Amino acid sequence: MEAVFIYVTAPSEEVATSIARPVVEEGLAACANILRGMRSIYRWQGRIEEAEETVLILKTRAALFDALAARVRDLHPYECPCIVALPLAAGTPDYLRWILGETAPSSTA
């Protein structure tokens, strides 16, 4: 399947928005969902850390992962941001066509 969801974590809703808007405007993602209120417990540099984070889900085509990940890295304040592609096992044809159509080369500004 050509469409994927890109899962990204951010330190705040403001940061997630500052990443989401440009990647959608640039045609790297068709849509961005911002979900506040996630609590993360993780190991970082040998210590257990705990933080409030915001989840950012970007809908795009698999072929754009590298370009999208590079752009997210440019906009993200974390040293090692979570940027992973989640494959879609299935989806309604019209929704998947919409994702692919909005991320097609001709749809970029």
C-alpha positions in Angstrom: 0.0 0.0 0.0 1.4 3.4 -0.9 -0.2 5.4 1.9 1.3 5.5 5.4 0.8 7.2 8.7 3.8 8.9 10.2 3.9 8.9 14.0 5.8 11.8 15.6 6.0 12.9 19.2 6.5 16.6 20.2 7.0 18.4 23.5 3.9 20.5 23.1 0.9 21.2 21.0 2.6 24.4 19.7 5.6 22.5 18.5 3.4 19.9 16.8 1.5 22.6 15.1 4.7 24.3 14.0 5.7 21.0 12.3 2.3 20.1 11.0 1.4 23.3 9.1 4.5 23.5 6.9 4.6 19.8 6.0 0.9 20.0 4.9 1.4 23.3 3.1 4.5 21.8 1.3 2.5 18.8 0.1 4.6 16.3 2.2 1.5 15.3 4.1 -2.1 15.4 3.2 -3.3 15.8 6.8 -1.9 16.2 10.3 -3.7 15.1 13.5 -2.5 16.6 16.8 -3.4 14.7 20.0 -2.5 16.4 23.3 -2.0 14.9 26.6 0.2 11.9 26.0 2.4 10.9 29.0 5.7 9.3 28.0 8.1 7.3 30.2 11.3 6.5 28.5 15.0 5.8 28.9 17.3 8.6 27.7 21.0 8.8 28.2 21.0 6.2 30.9 18.1 7.8 32.9 14.4 7.1 33.2 12.5 10.2 32.1 8.9 11.2 32.2 7.2 13.9 30.2 4.0 15.2 28.8 4.1 15.1 25.0 1.8 15.6 22.0 1.3 13.1 19.3 1.4 14.2 15.7 0.1 11.8 13.0 0.9 12.7 9.4 -0.9 11.0 6.5 1.3 10.7 3.4 2.6 8.3 0.8 5.4 5.9 1.6 7.7 7.3 -1.1 7.7 10.7 0.7 9.0 9.3 4.1 12.6 10.4 3.7 11.7 13.9 2.6 9.1 14.2 5.3 11.3 12.9 8.0 14.1 15.3 7.0 11.7 18.2 7.1 10.3 17.1 10.5 13.9 16.9 11.8 14.6 20.4 10.6 11.5 21.7 12.5 11.8 19.6 15.6 13.5 20.7 18.8 14.4 17.1 20.0 17.9 15.8 19.5 16.4 12.4 18.5 12.8 12.8 17.6 10.4 9.9 17.1 9.6 9.8 13.4 8.3 6.4 12.3 6.1 5.2 9.4 3.2 3.0 10.3 2.0 0.8 7.4 -1.7 0.8 6.6 -3.1 -2.7 6.2 -6.3 -1.4 4.6 -8.4 1.6 4.1 -11.4 2.8 2.1 -10.4 3.4 -1.5 -11.7 7.0 -1.6 -9.7 8.0 1.6 -6.5 6.4 0.4 -6.9 8.2 -3.0 -7.4 11.4 -1.2 -4.1 10.9 0.7 -2.2 10.0 -2.5 -3.8 12.9 -4.4 -3.0 15.5 -1.8 0.7 14.4 -1.7 1.2 14.0 -5.5 3.9 16.2 -7.0 1.3 18.4 -8.8 -0.5 19.1 -5.5 2.6 20.8 -3.9 2.8 24.6 -3.7 
